[in-house]
Amino acid sequence: MIDSLRLIYMAGGAYHTIDPLRKLMTSKHNIVHTFCKSPKPSGRGNKIIANPLQIFLQQKNLSYSMPESIRSKEEIEKIKYLKPDLIIVFSYGNILPEEILNIPKWGCINIHASLLPKWRGASPVQYSLLNNDKETGFTIIIMNKKIDEGKILYKEIVKISRNDNSGTLLKKITYLASEVIVKIINKYVNGSIRPISQDSKFASYARIIKKRDTYLDFNDEADVILGKIKAFNPNPVAKCFINGELVKIFEAKKEILKSQQSKPGTILDGKLLISCKKDGIRPLVIQRAGKSRLKIEDALNGWKVCPGTLAANKIN
């Protein structure tokens, strides 16, 4: 039996980061503080709206803070004062300095949304979909000063279904990781898990998604385009220009084309089938600029797009 541990939780603030915290709250361990990121101004008027984790922490009357820099001397001293036995990190988006990693008795552990060493970095869920992987998963590691290179305590495979996007896949990963996090913490502390080093020969990297990445280039094959549409749903959303108008594509399906004679990006029929370098993509759910998100049949009501029109990744 292990004693109750003093825990610090660090997470960015998105809705999915609440799930592991809920499970930690039901354990015998004591969450002494949570660090989350400050919400950024958004929407019309650039209003600052509390993030979901912040709202949850307020509702549960839990101690939390949103420092501008976790690396500041003030924050490091605060963590030392809290005397944590262990820090749990999930989707925090900040690199912890070695000084913080060395404060807790049992160090810091991170829940990473891939099967490490595959897809180290900031966007592992998106990259599993961009790569059209059949499976991904999550890995719980002991953090070190190198990003996502710590020793592995546990990993679990998650199958990627045909209809998954980044939102649905992250939800599955988070649920399963939350179900085991307390058990893994207990096993780690009582010495029944032997941490395993990663083999960097098999490493791949998931860099931060940039806005330019979300514009669809139909000179790619349909499989690549479909991977992007899934990876960027629900955010930041794949997009293209049709008749000079920005169109976001949330859902689509691949269609095999018997003939590949049309220029990539050509709209082939009245239901917006778009030719690619190989095969075609048929959007299923789209959003035109300034309008609501709609199924394609509803979006095309009153919006005439003639076959032969070109869809492009920039305004021609």
N, C-alpha and C positions, 0 to 999 in steps of 0.2 A: 504493500500500500504506500502511495506517495502522499505527502502533505499537500494542503491547498497551496497553489502557486499564485504569486502576484503577477498578473498579466497586463501588458500594454498591447492595445490593438491599433494598428496603423492602416488606414485605407483611404482611397481617394474621395469617396462620398456618393458614388453611383448606387442605384437601388440594390444591385446584386451584392454589394459589399455588406449589406445588413445581415445576410443569411449566416455567415460564419460567426458573427457577433452574437446572434440569437442562440446558437449552439453553445458558445462559450459561456453565455449567461446561465444556461441550464446546468452547467458543470459545477463541481465543488470549488473551482478556482475563482479567484477574485480579480475582476477587471478593474484595475486601479485608475486607468486613464485611457482615452482614445484620442489619437491624432488623426485629423482628416484635413483635406484641402479646402481652402476658402472658395466659395462659389464665385464664378466670374460673372460680370454683367452680361445679360443676354436678352434677346427679344426686343420688341419695340420699346424705346426709351432706355435701353441698357440698364434695366432694373436688376438688382442683385436679389436672387431668390435662393433661399436656403436649400442645400442639397438633401436628398432623401436620408442619408446617414445622419446628417446634422439634426434633421427633424426627429428621427427615431431616438437619438441620444437625448434630445430635449424632452421628448415624451416619457422616456424611461428615467429621467433625472440622473443621467450618468455623466461623470466628469469627462470633459473633452476640451480640446483646443484646436485652433486652425492657424498655426504659425506661418508667417511668410517664408521662413527658412528653417527647416529642421536641423540645419547644420550650424545654426548660430550658437554662440557660447551660452546664451540664456536658455535655449531649449535643451542643450546637452546637460546643463546643470539641473534643469527640471527633471530630466529622465533619471539622472543619478539620485536626486532627492526621492523619487518615487520608489527606488530600490526594486525594480522588476526582476523576477526570476526568469522571465521569458517575454520576448516581444514577438507578436504574430503580425505579419505583413501580408496584405492582399490588395492588389491593384492600387497601390499608393501613388505611384508615378514619381516618387522622389528617391534618389539614391542615398542610402544611409552611409555616413562616414564611418570609418573603422572605429573611431572613438565610441560611437553609439553601439556598434555591433559587439563591442567588448564589455559593455556595461552589465547586461543580464547574466546571471549565473549560468544559464543554459543557452545563452546567445540569442539570436534572432532566427525565426523560421519564416519562410515565404511560401504561400500557395501560388504556384505558377500554372497558368492555364494551357499547358502543353505537356507532351511526354519528353521532358528534357533528356538529352541535350538538343532535341529537335525544337526549333522555333524559340531560341533564346531571344529576349528583347521585349519591346513595348507592345507588339500587336500579334500575339500568338494565335488568337482565335481567328482573326481576319486572315492570317497567312495560311492556316490550315484549309480555309475555304478557297482562297486565291489559288492554292496549289491543288485543289480538287482532291484533297486527302480523303480516304475512306474512314479513317479513325483519327482521333486525337485523344485528349485526356487532361490530366492534371498531375503535377508533381509537387510534393512538399519537400523543401530543401532547407538545410542549415545555411544561412546566408554567410558569404564571405565578401571580401572587398571587390571581387570581380562580379560583374552582372550576370545573374542566373547560372553561376558555375559552381555553386556550393554542393556539398554532399547530399545525396538523396536519402530521405527517410521513408518515402512512400510514393508510389505512382499508380495510377489507375487509368485504364483505357475507357474512352467514351466513343461509341460509334457515331459517325456523322450520317444522318439520314438524308435522303434525296431532297427533302424540303427544308432542311436547316438553313438558317442564316446566322449572322453573328449574334443576334439577340437570343434566338432559341438555343443555339449551341452553348453560349455562355451561361444561360439559365440551367441547362443540364449539368454542365461542369460544376457550377457553383453549388447546386443542390448536393451532388455526390461528394464534393470536397467538404462541405459543411457537415455531412453525415459522419465523416471519419475524423475530423480535425481533433476532437477531444481525445479520442482513442489513441491517435498517433502521438499527441503531446504526452499522454500518460506513459505510453510504451517507450518513448524517447527518454523521458526523465528517469524511468525505473530501469533503464539499460537493456530492455528486451529487443531493441532495434539496433542493428549494426549499420551505421551510415555507409553508403556506397558512393565512391567517387564517380563523377561523370567522365565519359570518354569523349574528349573534345574532337576526336577524329570524325565523330558522327554529328557534330554540331551544325545547326543551320540558324539563320538569324531573321528576325521579324522586326524590321525597322518601323519607325513611326510613320503612320499613314499621312501623307500630305494631300492638300486639296487637289493638286494637279493629278494625283493618282486616281481620283474618282471620275475623271472624264473618260468616257468610253471611246476607244479607238477600234473601229470595226475592221481595221486591217489585221486584228487579232482573230484567232479562230473562235467559234461560238462557245466552246468549252471554257476558254479564257474569259470571255465576256460574261458568261453566266457565273463563273467563279467570282468575278468582281461584283456583280449585282448582289449575290448572296453575302459576300464579305462586308459590303458597305451598307447593308440593311440591318438595323434601322438608322444607323448614323455612320458616316456622313452622307450616304446615299449616292449610288452611281448615277451619272447624268450624261446627257448629250444635248446637242442643238438640232432642232428640227424646224425648218422654215425660219431660222434665226431666233427661235424661242428656246429657252432653257427648259428641258424636260427631265425630271427625275424618274428613274425606273426602280421600283421597289421589288417587283417580282417579274420573272420571265421564264420562258421555257425554250429549250433548244429544239430546232426543227431541222431534220436532215433534208438537204437540198439535192435533188437529182442532178441539177445543172448548176454550175458555179460561174456562169457567164457574166453576171452583173457585177458592177464595181462594188467593192465592200462599202457598206453604209447605205446602199440603195434600198428604199422601201419598195417591197415587191407586191403588196396587195393593199386592199382597203382596210385591213385590220392590223396594220403596222408591222408586218413581218420584215425584219431587217437582215439583209445579207451580210455575212462576215467573210473573212478570208477563207474559212471553211464552214459550210453549213450556215444556218441562220438563227436569229434570236427573235422570239415573239414576246414583246412586253405584255404582262398580264395586269399589273397595277402600276399606274404612273401618276405623276403630279406635274401639271403645267405651271409655269410661273404665275404666282398670285392666285392660284386656284387650289381646290381641295384634292386630296389623294383619292383616286377613283379607279375602279376596274376599267380595263381598256375599252369595253363596249360602251360604258357610260362616258368616258373621256372623249370618245370619238363623236358623240352626239353634238352636232353644231361645230365641230372642228374638222375641217376638210384637209386631209393630207393625201395628195395624189401619189399613186404608184410612180416610181421614178425619182421622187424627191430623195435628197441625200440627208442622212443623219450623220453628224460629225462631232468631233471632240472640241471643236472651236467654231466660232462664227466665221463663215467663209466670206 
